[in-house]
Amino acid sequence: MSERTVSNLLARYDELVALSWSDHERLKLVLQAQQQVILVIDGLQPDVGHEVLWVM
């Protein structure tokens, strides 16, 4: 699998995640059903460019 393919798939994944988080009613129902939220913080330092902080 090429780097470009992976980058394209990651971009599509990011779009799907963003779309799922924008549906506030659905998100409210999901969170009520599981009764808890686990927050995750992760850092990434790429070979080139600026550091990235992921908060999920």
NORCORJO-V363118 format. One record per residue. N is the residue number from 1. RES is the residue in three letters. OMEGA is omega in radians with two decimals (NA if undefined). BURIAL is # if it has 24 or more other C-alpha atoms within 12 Angstrom, else .. D_CENTER is the distance of its C-alpha to the mean C-alpha in Angstrom with 2 decimals. Layout:
BEGIN
[[N:RES:OMEGA:BURIAL:D_CENTER] [N:RES:OMEGA:BURIAL:D_CENTER]]
END
This chain:
BEGIN
[[1:MET:-3.09:.:21.77] [2:SER:3.10:.:21.73] [3:GLU:3.14:.:19.36] [4:ARG:3.11:.:19.18] [5:THR:3.12:.:18.24] [6:VAL:3.11:.:15.33] [7:SER:3.13:.:14.20] [8:ASN:3.13:.:14.73] [9:LEU:3.10:.:12.87] [10:LEU:3.10:.:9.73] [11:ALA:3.10:.:10.27] [12:ARG:3.11:.:10.89] [13:TYR:3.12:.:7.82] [14:ASP:3.12:.:5.81] [15:GLU:3.13:.:8.74] [16:LEU:3.10:.:8.74] [17:VAL:3.13:.:5.57] [18:ALA:3.13:.:7.17] [19:LEU:-3.12:.:10.38] [20:SER:3.13:.:9.99] [21:TRP:-3.12:.:9.30] [22:SER:3.11:.:12.28] [23:ASP:-3.01:.:14.65] [24:HIS:3.13:.:15.94] [25:GLU:3.11:.:18.72] [26:ARG:3.14:.:16.77] [27:LEU:3.12:.:14.36] [28:LYS:3.12:.:17.63] [29:LEU:3.14:.:19.24] [30:VAL:-3.11:.:16.59] [31:LEU:3.09:.:16.63] [32:GLN:-3.12:.:20.42] [33:ALA:-3.10:.:20.79] [34:GLN:3.01:.:19.07] [35:GLN:3.08:.:20.63] [36:GLN:3.09:.:18.24] [37:VAL:3.08:.:14.83] [38:ILE:3.13:.:13.73] [39:LEU:-3.12:.:11.95] [40:VAL:3.05:.:10.68] [41:ILE:-3.12:.:11.34] [42:ASP:3.10:.:11.39] [43:GLY:3.14:.:13.17] [44:LEU:3.05:.:13.69] [45:GLN:3.14:.:16.96] [46:PRO:3.10:.:17.33] [47:ASP:-3.13:.:20.87] [48:VAL:3.07:.:21.20] [49:GLY:-3.06:.:19.85] [50:HIS:3.07:.:18.38] [51:GLU:3.14:.:16.38] [52:VAL:3.06:.:12.72] [53:LEU:3.13:.:11.55] [54:TRP:3.04:.:8.05] [55:VAL:-3.10:.:8.38] [56:MET:NA:.:6.51]]
END
